[in-house]
Amino acid sequence: MRPFEILLVAADLLAFIALVVPLPDRAGWLRCTLPMALLCMVAGIQLLIEGSRWQMVPAYALVGLFFLVWLLRMLARESRRGSWRGSWPGSWRGVIRLAGGLGVGLGVLGLGVSMGLPLMFPVFRFPHPTGPYEIGTLTYHWVDVDRPEVFTADPNDRRELMVQVWYPSRGSPSSPRVPYVQDAGALVPLARLLRLPEFSFGHLQYITTNAMLSAPMSNDEASYPVLLFSPGRGGYRQHNTLQIEELVSHGYVVAAIDHPYAAAGVVFPEGRLAVFDPRMADGTFVDGMVGYLAQDAIFTLHQLVTLNQADPNGVLTGRLDLSRAGIFGVSLGGEVSAEACRLESRLRACLAMDVWMPPSVVQAGLLQPTMFITRDSETMLREGWSQAAIDRTQNTMRAVFERLPRDGYFVRVPGMFHADFSDARLLSPLTSWLGITGPIDGHRAQSIVRSYSLAFFDQYLKDRPAVLLEGAAEQYPEVLFETRRP
């Protein structure tokens, strides 16, 4: 909860106590009026400074409820004193007493809900990554004029991308941080897809990351290796921010691609929204689109070459080492990453997380060092995956792994569910209670993913031998780790 949200709930509680604890008439009037004045003031400040979110609606409703009860109490007091047009009829005094009793009951319920909802859907700050670098970020809008947009009916439409770049920064630790999701409107289609109210993810715009907008780039190195990130189907480019920030803090530039019509929603600079295409819910259709989405990654790589020559923001020019480039992705993004590596030799390392491999990759194989991070079949079955999906995931990843001409790693983490490969568990403790995330400890799951990701890219893009990749890691004994050497 944010500071003024905590104060608002505390003021609600104070006003409730003031209204229900009986005191002598004179003291009771003063005792009730001061907390009510404080409550109204705190509510106004919270709305003005922090902004509203739906999880706080019960707390706002209590302000109105307690004010109404206080007003009725004051009217009843004046009636007893005979100073308000004479005495109120007894029936009206009974109504006031009934309203007061009802207010107490609703107040108890409302206090519980107003405390619980913000805790179930918190506004938090991302934990600080472990690397030595601060983090800067910029977002770019690029149009591939040579490629038609196949998701729309207009033959003149060209493929457009929104790409967010995170980079090592020398910005001040005290500088303002950017929100997790800059435009919550991009997640309205995700709410619809999950059959939730459209405002369900609106509070994500208040969550604070560790990145600073347009911060100066770190001068510790002349240039930094580059990683592309491809998110999952129906997701959004920021949904692996925890993993991305960890990599950036250790000296990587990460460019995350919002794939229009495969992502939940992509907001373009003029406010136009490309929403998730319902056809992407069909597995056969998705299989046919993997190659097209892989071209998004290759186009992004081309644009980064141009950006390295002349960044319009004046930040990244000459600072991207594209001779050391890799890619990673989760779910559909893992398929896209593998296909992009099959097509593009400039990508020197491939990390695919918890997804089957496309037929083209199974048939042709990959030439790059490759790491697969997933879980065991038993955990997938426990999550509710069909046997066919489990077999396809495990068998296709292993088929590619066993034919690699370069180093390969097959990492399985028992107890991790599909959502554990993203930021999902940070967003609400309900993900665990509802079985969206797995029985593994959330911090442990993220630590494993971040550690193996960093070790892999350090070894193959920075030529830093990683002890973790030698196997039998004492810090992660639960990990089922396999290595392939040429």
Buried (B, 14 or more C-beta within 10 A) or exposed (E): BBEBBEBBBBBBBBBBEBBBEEEEEEEBBEBBBEBBEBBBEBBEEBBEEBBEBBBBEBBBBBBEBBBEBBEBBBBBBBBEEEEBEEBBEEEEBEBBEEBBEEBBEBBEEBBEBBBEBBEEBBBEEBEEBEBEBBBBBBBBEBBBEEBBBEBBEEEEEEBBBBBBBBBBBEBEEEEEBBBBBBBBBBBBBBBBBEEEEBEBBBBBBBBBBBBBBEBBBBEEEEBBBBBBBBBBBBBBBBBBBBBBBBBBBBBBBBBBBBBBBBBBBBBBEEEEBBBBBEEBEEEEEBBEBBBBBBBBBBBBBBBBEEBBEEBEEEBBBEBBBBEBBBBBBBBBBBBBBBBBBBBBEBBBBBBBBBBBBBEBBBEBBBBBBBBBBBBBBEBBEBBEBEEEBBBBBBEBBBBBBEEBEBBBBBBBBBBBBBBBBBBBBBBBBEBBEEEBBBEBEBEBBBBBBBBBBBBBBBBBBBEEEBEBBEEEBEEBEEBEBBEBEE
